[in-house]
Amino acid sequence: MQEAMQETELKGKCADCGQALSADALGKSGDVSPCPECGSHKREFHLIARTGLRLREAVRWKLKDPARSGKRKFKLEGFVGSEPRKSKDDFVYKERHIDRESDRYRELVRDEDGTVIRDVDEPLSEHIGRGSAKFAKGDPARQR
């Protein structure tokens, strides 16, 4: 996963004497104030653009049990790494381990600054009502 960063900066100076000019003295089209040093109306502009790329990584794994089928055919599942968070349009660090043989669900979610958003360690059989385990609207089991 990646995130692009970009920053631009406009610098200007008098084309005759080289005096650095403030944004106000650079002027808008047709409205150029004279250089405070030499009085010239000629300007030289430099547009500085910086760009970068931030890479993020993640690993997802599954260990299959040949004796099982369907959604529960994996006895172990895991995820470690950065993942996009839709609610805030940023990224979170996530560790998730699902162990069906030991009936364990472990999930740790942190902001990029390290603040813990969610920390769960519970029996997998009790892990209901979140993510794909949410009840559909109108489902009578939702009323529990």
Order of alpha helices (4+ residues) and beta strands (2+ residues): beta-beta-alpha-beta-beta-beta-beta-beta-beta
